[in-house]
Amino acid sequence: MVMALSAQSLWEDHNPYNPASILRDGTILKLIVDEPVSVEYEYENNKDESITVKLVPDQTITDFLPPADVNRSITNKTTDKVKATGRVQFRMAVSVNGNPENNTVTFSGSKLLAVEAGRSRQQIQVTGRIHVEDIQAGRMIQSED
């Protein structure tokens, strides 16, 4: 008994060569976030700090040099503005929302970041849209895409 098998029957479930066919509602993608960040904040000190520096030369050399006594005071501000730049880098899981339309996938996800040795927490929520061709191997996507 001979049975004919057509290529069409193999592709009815999904096309393994089409990246959009493996992305369905609820599929997990791995988002790699690497973004520049600028931070500006005001710093306030609890007390004024003043320092007095006195320079008095050795008395034995004043026979041939003029005296050079110098007094200087340094006072730190109680408030100051601080600006810093850096990069936010982390990975998080996001889930596909709906089926791909026009080879575009929408996704969303959230992650709780603990910074400063766990003393500070920040909730990060992400929503986005990406073309299926920009999804890398292992279902990874870059934040810049």
C-alpha positions as CSV (number, residue, x, y, z in Angstrom):
1,M,0.0,0.0,0.0
2,V,1.5,3.3,-1.1
3,M,0.4,6.5,0.6
4,A,1.2,10.0,-0.7
5,L,2.2,12.6,1.8
6,S,2.1,16.2,0.6
7,A,4.1,19.0,2.1
8,Q,1.0,21.0,2.8
9,S,-0.1,18.5,5.5
10,L,3.1,19.0,7.4
11,W,2.5,22.7,7.7
12,E,-1.1,22.7,8.8
13,D,-0.2,23.0,12.6
14,H,2.5,25.6,12.1
15,N,5.3,26.5,9.9
16,P,8.6,26.0,11.8
17,Y,10.4,28.4,9.4
18,N,8.1,31.3,10.1
19,P,9.0,33.0,13.4
20,A,5.5,34.4,13.8
21,S,4.0,30.9,13.9
22,I,5.5,30.1,17.3
23,L,4.3,33.3,18.9
24,R,0.9,33.0,20.4
25,D,-1.0,34.7,23.2
26,G,0.9,34.1,26.5
27,T,4.2,33.1,24.9
28,I,7.1,34.3,27.2
29,L,9.8,36.5,25.7
30,K,13.1,37.4,27.4
31,L,13.6,41.2,27.4
32,I,17.1,42.4,27.8
33,V,17.1,46.0,29.1
34,D,20.2,48.1,28.6
35,E,19.4,51.8,28.6
36,P,21.1,55.0,29.5
37,V,19.8,56.9,32.5
38,S,20.3,60.4,33.9
39,V,19.6,61.1,37.5
40,E,19.3,64.5,39.2
41,Y,18.4,65.0,42.8
42,E,19.0,67.4,45.7
43,Y,21.2,66.3,48.6
44,E,20.7,67.9,52.0
45,N,23.2,67.5,54.8
46,N,22.0,67.5,58.5
47,K,24.7,69.8,59.7
48,D,27.1,72.4,58.5
49,E,30.7,71.3,58.3
50,S,33.4,73.9,58.6
51,I,37.1,73.2,58.6
52,T,39.9,75.5,59.5
53,V,43.4,74.8,58.2
54,K,46.3,76.6,59.7
55,L,49.8,76.6,58.3
56,V,52.6,77.7,60.6
57,P,56.2,77.2,59.5
58,D,58.9,75.8,61.7
59,Q,60.3,78.6,63.8
60,T,63.9,77.7,63.2
61,I,63.8,78.7,59.5
62,T,62.3,82.1,60.0
63,D,65.8,83.6,60.5
64,F,66.3,83.8,56.7
65,L,62.6,83.4,55.4
66,P,59.7,85.8,56.1
67,P,57.0,84.3,58.3
68,A,54.3,82.5,56.2
69,D,51.3,81.9,58.5
70,V,48.2,81.0,56.5
71,N,44.7,80.4,57.8
72,R,42.0,79.0,55.6
73,S,38.4,78.0,56.3
74,I,36.3,75.6,54.3
75,T,32.6,75.3,54.7
76,N,30.5,72.6,53.0
77,K,27.1,73.5,51.8
78,T,24.1,72.0,53.5
79,T,22.3,71.4,50.2
80,D,23.7,70.4,46.9
81,K,22.3,69.3,43.5
82,V,23.8,66.0,42.2
83,K,23.7,64.9,38.6
84,A,24.7,61.4,37.5
85,T,24.5,59.3,34.4
86,G,24.6,55.6,34.2
87,R,23.0,52.5,32.6
88,V,20.1,50.4,33.7
89,Q,20.8,46.8,32.9
90,F,18.5,43.8,33.7
91,R,16.6,41.0,32.2
92,M,12.9,40.3,32.6
93,A,10.2,38.0,31.2
94,V,7.4,39.6,29.2
95,S,4.4,37.8,27.7
96,V,2.9,38.2,24.2
97,N,-0.5,39.8,24.2
98,G,-2.7,38.3,21.4
99,N,-1.5,36.7,18.2
100,P,0.9,38.5,15.8
101,E,-0.7,40.9,13.4
102,N,1.3,42.0,10.3
103,N,4.3,40.3,11.8
104,T,4.2,42.6,14.8
105,V,3.9,41.3,18.4
106,T,2.7,43.3,21.4
107,F,4.0,42.3,24.8
108,S,3.9,43.5,28.5
109,G,5.5,42.6,31.8
110,S,6.5,43.9,35.2
111,K,9.4,43.3,37.5
112,L,10.3,44.4,41.1
113,L,13.9,45.7,41.3
114,A,15.6,45.9,44.7
115,V,18.4,48.4,44.8
116,E,20.8,49.7,47.5
117,A,21.1,46.3,49.1
118,G,17.4,45.8,49.3
119,R,16.6,49.1,51.1
120,S,14.9,50.6,48.0
121,R,12.5,48.9,45.7
122,Q,11.2,50.0,42.3
123,Q,8.4,48.4,40.2
124,I,9.2,48.4,36.5
125,Q,6.3,48.0,34.0
126,V,7.0,47.5,30.3
127,T,4.7,47.4,27.3
128,G,5.9,47.4,23.8
129,R,5.7,46.2,20.2
130,I,8.3,44.4,18.1
131,H,8.6,43.0,14.7
132,V,9.0,39.2,14.7
133,E,12.2,39.5,12.7
134,D,13.8,41.4,15.6
135,I,13.2,38.5,18.0
136,Q,16.6,36.8,18.5
137,A,17.3,33.1,19.0
138,G,15.9,31.8,22.3
139,R,13.0,34.3,22.2
140,M,15.2,37.2,23.3
141,I,14.5,40.8,22.5
142,Q,16.7,43.9,23.1
143,S,15.2,47.0,24.6
144,E,16.6,49.1,21.9
145,D,14.6,47.2,19.3
